[in-house]
Amino acid sequence: MRGLTAVACSVVLLVAATACDSERVGDRGVSEGPVLASPRPATGFVFSGDFGTGGEAEADVSSAIRTWVDDRPFDALVTLGDNVYSDGSPSRFDEAWNEPYGWVEDAGVPVVASLGNHDIETADGRPVMDLFDMPNRWYERRVGPVDVFVLDSNDLEEEGQMQWLSTALASSSAPWQVLVFHHPVYSCGKHGSTPRIQRELLPIVASQGVDMVVNGHDHDYQRFAPVNGTTYVVSGGGGATLYPVGDCPADTPDPVAWNDDVHGFLYISATPAELVGTAVSASGTVLDTFRLQQPDKG
């Protein structure tokens, strides 16, 4: 089992930046809506996956998030799937979400949710989609300088999903493009990398210049050095039983930072010129930091 490692890095990326004022929703076209923007110089995101157990660890992570964002920007909570264990049933909503995370809604912070494999076990995930007011199984949400593209990795081959992603990425005018979904592209944890997702997604990611991909499914933290300019992160330590990080599958690089000892979350602070990531434990300890920069905007 690998223990605690914290490593910082700097990545140079060049991306155009202009304004955007709509939300694109899967293959349902464009629905007009407000940009979820912050008046502050930086926009703050929390990413958390595999949390919805209703247990003590989930409560501890939620409490740590609440403390962390008390004096930091907090403009969206982004979920990485497995929001409601063990099967996405509405009977579990209070314990898995409303009680530990009701304060997020009370604070008026939007939730940008994705579906995990456990979420779709009841009615193919529709109750969980309704819980988080998801407009589709895949959709785009602009939050400040970041376009967040949510995918349904339970079935990337679903008709229209990859075509939608290619078109949406090509038309994005945000400084940063971040992909979010459950099953990891790269992982050295229990589940390992996901070859079917690599086959479907990597050509699009490489051709469209995606800045970061964030996944869950493996209950640990892993960050990989940029692959063709894209930083890959696993942040699945939101509350479910932790998984060890071990030997990497074939064609999977070793992570440059990882933790399989403590639960936690990923915090991202973004400006048009810089994106700073901080992995934080349930006790508030910083596990890892990294920075993506666009020098031409600095």
Number of C-alpha atoms within 10 A of each C-alpha: 11 13 13 13 15 16 12 12 13 14 17 12 19 16 18 13 16 10 13 17 14 16 21 22 22 23 17 13 11 13 10 11 12 12 16 19 17 15 8 10 11 21 24 24 24 23 26 30 34 30 32 28 24 21 15 12 21 25 22 20 26 24 17 20 27 15 12 16 15 10 8 14 21 24 22 22 19 23 30 31 29 30 29 27 22 17 21 28 19 15 10 17 20 14 17 24 20 15 12 21 19 12 14 18 11 8 9 10 15 17 18 23 31 30 32 30 22 22 26 22 15 15 12 15 19 19 17 26 19 12 13 16 14 19 17 19 21 26 27 26 20 25 25 26 27 25 22 22 24 28 25 22 26 18 13 16 13 10 10 12 19 19 12 19 24 15 11 19 23 12 10 20 19 21 25 29 23 19 20 29 27 28 27 29 25 28 32 24 27 17 16 21 21 15 13 13 18 15 11 13 16 16 10 17 22 14 12 18 18 21 24 21 21 27 31 31 28 30 29 32 37 29 25 19 18 16 12 13 17 22 19 23 26 33 30 36 32 35 30 24 17 21 20 18 25 16 15 17 16 9 9 15 14 18 20 16 22 27 28 23 18 23 26 35 28 28 25 20 20 25 21 22 19 22 25 18 20 19 26 23 24 22 14 17 12 14 21 24 20 19 17 21 20 19 11 11 14 9
